[in-house]
Amino acid sequence: MIELASAHRSSSATPGQFYARWVDHARWAEWSPDTEWARVEGPVRAGARGVLKPKGGPKAKFVISECEPDRVYTDVTKFPGARLTFRHTAAPKGSGSELTVRVWLDGPVALFWAKTAGRGFRTSVPADLDRLIALAERG
């Protein structure tokens, strides 16, 4: 496994407010400006399939691998010889939340993909989480 990025923050918004944003794929671009659009087929749940269009990049199919209300949202995109995983977690902390986002690659050619497709995640993941927190705290 190659960790591409991680971010950890606290927020006054509740875990439910973050979960609601994670599963609202039509609004991902509000907090992730590198995302042109994202869509999921059918109900949002573990096993559901979706498509993401990054700005300046090709469409990428993903599968929701974890989807626990008010706790965790994880999606996985398959590349030839590797899997890219985004895992978002929210835990209650006082009247707010403790948040963590981790992004990693695994598979036999993960190193190749880390060098070619994974460069911007170290800066974009924390920045996206900060934008998401700002939106959630505004309501």
Buried (B, 14 or more C-beta within 10 A) or exposed (E): EBBBBBBEBEBEBBBBBBBBBBBEBEBBBEBBEBBBBBEBEEEBEEEBEBBBBBEEEEEBEBBBBBBEEBBBBBBBBEBEEBBBBBBBBBEEBEEBBBBBBBBBBBBEEBBBBBEEBBEEBBEBBBBBBBBBBEBBEEE
